[in-house]
Amino acid sequence: MSKKMIIIGATSGIGEELARQAIQNGYLVGGTGRRVHRLKELKNELGDAFYYSKMDVSQFDDAKITLHSLIDEMGGMDIIVLNAGISNYPSSSITAMEQKVIDVNVSGFVQLFGNAFQYFRKQGHGQIVGVSSIAGLFGSSRAAPYSASKAFISTYMQAYRQRCNKIKEDITVTDIVAGFIKSEMTEGKKGMFWVSETEKAVKQILTSIEKKKPVAYVTRRWRLIAWLIHLIPDRLIDRLW
Ligand SMILES: NC(=O)c1ccc[n+]([C@@H]2O[C@H](COP(=O)([O-])OP(=O)(O)OC[C@H]3O[C@@H](n4cnc5c(N)ncnc54)[C@H](OP(=O)(O)O)[C@@H]3O)[C@@H](O)[C@H]2O)c1
């Protein structure tokens, strides 16, 4: 029987390409996002193996209800990929913009993670995948709430991996630590390097999910950068970014 994967944030970039590649690999895929027209286009492209629902992860209660109706429609869920994220938000004040990033990347993530965790506990197995970032390994003056939000989700997932080990649950928690990948989020941004084609990065993401890796750097060469960042003294980090 086909495995069932739900991708939160499947309307563009990494999530959209993951839906495509997962279906090519034989999965049934459920996709969500706020832009329904994008979901409809994907449905036209991917056909019966693709299910979709409109969801705004910052509307916590509605998002949880939507998740469960999508699970019902698909007849179950084996893997959830918590991919929705923003790095910026047009807003009248910095505080409001930063709050929105936290609402989506942290609170939305935690609410859906908790719900999926309870679902998988009842089911007896499952996999939760989160998409963090190399940006979460250090504070960045250009993206304070974004880098902090990604640090939060990496630490959160590590804690849940420990929890699953302690309570002996068959639930895998996979942290995809992403470097630069072509998507709407990175379009037109300056100062990037080693920018991966979306298809290549997503191929590595899908392999890491299937291998049930606890932590995967995507693309793989970013593991080296992560290692170097840990060696740089804080005082130098403060000057660099
Ligand atoms: N691209 C990179 O270099 C890179 C690097 C590190 C980490 N990441 C992470 O990878 C993930 C995917 O980003 P991407 O690069 O593929 O960018 P993207 O093309 O902008 O995709 C972002 C996805 O998140 C969804 N999303 C945003 N806000 C949402 C909300 N309030 N409710 C529901 N869905 C929402 C978007 O859907 P709607 O707009 O339709 O709602 C879209 O599907 C993000 O978590 C990002 O932080 C990306």
The ligand as an SDF file (V2000), in Angstrom:
LIG
                    3D

 48 52  0  0  0  0  0  0  0  0999 V2000
   15.0570   28.1290    0.0450 N   0  0  0  0  0  0  0  0  0  0  0  0
   16.0350   28.1430    0.9390 C   0  0  0  0  0  0  0  0  0  0  0  0
   17.1890   28.4880    0.6450 O   0  0  0  0  0  0  0  0  0  0  0  0
   15.7440   27.6890    2.3490 C   0  0  0  0  0  0  0  0  0  0  0  0
   16.8270   27.5580    3.2240 C   0  0  0  0  0  0  0  0  0  0  0  0
   16.5900   27.1280    4.5200 C   0  0  0  0  0  0  0  0  0  0  0  0
   15.3150   26.8030    4.9250 C   0  0  0  0  0  0  0  0  0  0  0  0
   14.2730   26.9530    4.0580 N   0  0  0  0  0  0  0  0  0  0  0  0
   12.9300   26.6290    4.5470 C   0  0  0  0  0  0  0  0  0  0  0  0
   12.2620   25.7980    3.6330 O   0  0  0  0  0  0  0  0  0  0  0  0
   10.8570   25.9670    3.7800 C   0  0  0  0  0  0  0  0  0  0  0  0
   10.2320   26.1310    2.4070 C   0  0  0  0  0  0  0  0  0  0  0  0
   10.6540   27.3620    1.8580 O   0  0  0  0  0  0  0  0  0  0  0  0
   10.9400   27.6060    0.3100 P   0  0  0  0  0  0  0  0  0  0  0  0
   12.3550   27.9830    0.1950 O   0  0  0  0  0  0  0  0  0  0  0  0
   10.4200   26.4980   -0.5100 O   0  0  0  0  0  0  0  0  0  0  0  0
   10.1010   28.9490    0.0890 O   0  0  0  0  0  0  0  0  0  0  0  0
    8.7000   29.2490   -0.5950 P   0  0  0  0  0  0  0  0  0  0  0  0
    8.7250   28.8770   -2.0240 O   0  0  0  0  0  0  0  0  0  0  0  0
    8.4220   30.6480   -0.2290 O   0  0  0  0  0  0  0  0  0  0  0  0
    7.6690   28.2640    0.1280 O   0  0  0  0  0  0  0  0  0  0  0  0
    7.1240   28.5190    1.3910 C   0  0  0  0  0  0  0  0  0  0  0  0
    5.9150   27.6350    1.6060 C   0  0  0  0  0  0  0  0  0  0  0  0
    5.4060   27.9010    2.9250 O   0  0  0  0  0  0  0  0  0  0  0  0
    4.0230   28.1530    2.8200 C   0  0  0  0  0  0  0  0  0  0  0  0
    3.5620   29.0980    3.8470 N   0  0  0  0  0  0  0  0  0  0  0  0
    4.0780   30.2990    4.1750 C   0  0  0  0  0  0  0  0  0  0  0  0
    3.3230   30.8900    5.1200 N   0  0  0  0  0  0  0  0  0  0  0  0
    2.3070   30.0410    5.3780 C   0  0  0  0  0  0  0  0  0  0  0  0
    1.1940   30.0960    6.2460 C   0  0  0  0  0  0  0  0  0  0  0  0
    0.9440   31.1480    7.0480 N   0  0  0  0  0  0  0  0  0  0  0  0
    0.3500   29.0400    6.2710 N   0  0  0  0  0  0  0  0  0  0  0  0
    0.5660   27.9840    5.4620 C   0  0  0  0  0  0  0  0  0  0  0  0
    1.5950   27.8610    4.6140 N   0  0  0  0  0  0  0  0  0  0  0  0
    2.4480   28.8970    4.5690 C   0  0  0  0  0  0  0  0  0  0  0  0
    3.8420   28.7700    1.4350 C   0  0  0  0  0  0  0  0  0  0  0  0
    2.4870   28.5950    1.0410 O   0  0  0  0  0  0  0  0  0  0  0  0
    1.4310   29.8200    0.8670 P   0  0  0  0  0  0  0  0  0  0  0  0
    2.1930   31.0720    0.6050 O   0  0  0  0  0  0  0  0  0  0  0  0
    0.5750   29.3720   -0.2700 O   0  0  0  0  0  0  0  0  0  0  0  0
    0.6750   29.8300    2.1520 O   0  0  0  0  0  0  0  0  0  0  0  0
    4.7870   27.9090    0.6180 C   0  0  0  0  0  0  0  0  0  0  0  0
    4.1620   26.7330    0.2230 O   0  0  0  0  0  0  0  0  0  0  0  0
   10.6630   27.1610    4.7060 C   0  0  0  0  0  0  0  0  0  0  0  0
   10.3750   26.7150    6.0070 O   0  0  0  0  0  0  0  0  0  0  0  0
   12.0180   27.8360    4.6830 C   0  0  0  0  0  0  0  0  0  0  0  0
   12.2850   28.5640    5.8640 O   0  0  0  0  0  0  0  0  0  0  0  0
   14.4560   27.3900    2.7850 C   0  0  0  0  0  0  0  0  0  0  0  0
  1  2  1  0
  2  3  2  0
  2  4  1  0
  4  5  1  0
  4 48  2  0
  5  6  2  0
  6  7  1  0
  7  8  2  0
  8  9  1  0
  8 48  1  0
  9 10  1  0
  9 46  1  0
 10 11  1  0
 11 12  1  0
 11 44  1  0
 12 13  1  0
 13 14  1  0
 14 15  2  0
 14 16  1  0
 14 17  1  0
 17 18  1  0
 18 19  2  0
 18 20  1  0
 18 21  1  0
 21 22  1  0
 22 23  1  0
 23 24  1  0
 23 42  1  0
 24 25  1  0
 25 26  1  0
 25 36  1  0
 26 27  1  0
 26 35  1  0
 27 28  2  0
 28 29  1  0
 29 30  1  0
 29 35  2  0
 30 31  1  0
 30 32  2  0
 32 33  1  0
 33 34  2  0
 34 35  1  0
 36 37  1  0
 36 42  1  0
 37 38  1  0
 38 39  2  0
 38 40  1  0
 38 41  1  0
 42 43  1  0
 44 45  1  0
 44 46  1  0
 46 47  1  0
M  CHG  2   8   1  16  -1
M  END
$$$$
